[in-house]
Amino acid sequence: ISYVNGPPHLGHAYEAISADVMARFKRLDGYNVHFLTGTDEHGQKVEKSAIDAGKDPKIFCDQNAAAFQKMTELLNISNDDFIRTTEKRHIRASQEIWRLLDKSGDIYLGNYAGWYSVRDEAYFDESELTDDHDNPNQKLAPSGAPVEWVEEPSYFFKLSSYTQPLLDYYQSNPNFIMPEGRRNEVISFVRQGLRDLSISRTTFNWGVPVPGDPNHIMYVWLDALTNYITSLGFPDAGNKISKDAFLTHWPADLHIIGKDIVRFHAVYWPAFLMSAKIPVPKRVFGHGFLNIEGAKMSKSLGNVLSPEVMVEEFGLDPIRYFLLREVPYGQDGSFTREGIIQRINADLANDLGNLAQRSLSLINKNCNSKMPDYGKLKDEDNELLRLAMHLLVEVREAFEVQAFHVALDRIWSVVRAANIYIDHQAPWVLRREDPDRMQTVLFVLAEVIRRVAILAQPVVPAAAGKLLDQLGVTQDARNFSELNEEIGTKPYIDLPKPVGVFPRFLARSDE
């Protein structure tokens, strides 16, 4: 879920799209998916942002939450629920988590004195801080955010008791934290020994009241992390939105989060859940940051790009493709205008778009707008079909480890092979010399494009849907069960007149 201290930027879009792609893939692969996104609305940073804007915190959150909901619609995000941590259902779930931690004997009252970053909503040990060279009296968190010394009464969670249980869990579940670099960072941090964690604040009141002590509000991360089970109906068996989803969909298979909040999800969250006797999620994946000219995209730093502006200029599916294709998922990556134009024109327009347009136009012109049938297959036909039929296995393996860039590379390797095939087979020549062979070649191309389009649906759902429409593939024949070892293209069906799906992007100076 996204923090609402400002409007959404392209970094939020990157995370939402990647989670959406994963959810769409699993649905097409036959899974019953519950996909959650939403907004994290409590904490000192939000309260401060609201005050700076001259607004009541709730009004401020309402406005920004609406912007994030609008973003999910703009980006064609297929979430099953959108949660706001200011909702009554979530406040109730957060207070129940508190009661469960207390019941386990893991909460005690004390006094906190230490360094706190409002921007990060995180506590830091002195050893983690650096001096601000521009301000000798200011210390900085590892993220570069300023910290302040805080002293106040506080309830504490016995995080220190979970040092070894967490290390044991990491060892027995080596894929719990991904990618590997994030896992190594977390294990190194936990091995140093965990300190008990301050889980309440008294110096401001924008948050969830502590059960039985309303002078304290819950630490924003204990509140925020609980959202994942709130959506599934915790603490009840179910709710109107998801019915019995907590019983069927927890523990979560995957949390997709930014790399800067891996510690909260991979240390605090599993420790809270262990204390509450609730199963731990199966995987936390910390994706990298998008950079603009080498600087991390961040509302706090002011160097953001609007998803709305990017979609308006480049189109939604091209943006979705670019964000998951350009940079290995999990690593940081730079966003450049030249990079997206190159991807649009090379991969989408020239490779897949041109392949589909040439193939379908030849079918329309030479086969009476009907899908041709095929005759005897030659070695080159069988080889291309073999590559296309093996795609699902390769793409599925990549998705299992969130290697979206690898999956797209596998798909486009078949697209490139199909372009080589059509050039070598030259069906426009076969039209005169061997019409039967032409029909076989065009049928093979249609079958390959069908398979590519079905697999491309999670990333470019609208464009892939248009391709499948033009191939005469019915809505009930677009999931991965249609990608078995049998040829799935139906001969002799009527086909619509083909239209381009991926137009070339012309820079303004070229128009």
Buried (B, 14 or more C-beta within 10 A) or exposed (E): BBBBBBBBBBBBBBBBBBBBBBBBBBBBBEEEBBBBBBBBBBBBBBBBBBBEBEBEBEEBBBBBBEBBBBBBEBBBBBBBBBBBBBBEBBBBBBBBBBBBBBEBEBBEEEEBEBBBBBBBBBBBEEEBBEEBEEEEEEBBBEBBBBBEEBEBBBBBBBBBBBBEBBBEBBEEBEEBBBBEBBBEBBBEBBEEEBEBBBBBBBEBEBBBBBBEBEEBBBBBBBBBBBBBBBBBBBBEEBBEBBEEBBEEBBBBBBBBBBBBBBBBBBBBBBBBBBBBEBEBBEBBBBBBBBBBEEEBBBBBEEBBBBBBEBBEEBBBBBBBBBBBBBBBBBEBBBBEEEBBBBBBBEBBBBBBBBBBBBBBBBBBEBBEBBBBBBEEBEEBBEEBBEBBBBBBEBBBEBBEBBBBBBBBBBBBEBBEBBBEBBEEBEBEEBBEEBEEBBBBBBBBBBBBBBBBBBBBBBBBBEBBBBBBBBBBBEEEBBBBEBBEEEBBBBBEEEBEEBEBBBEBBEEEEEE
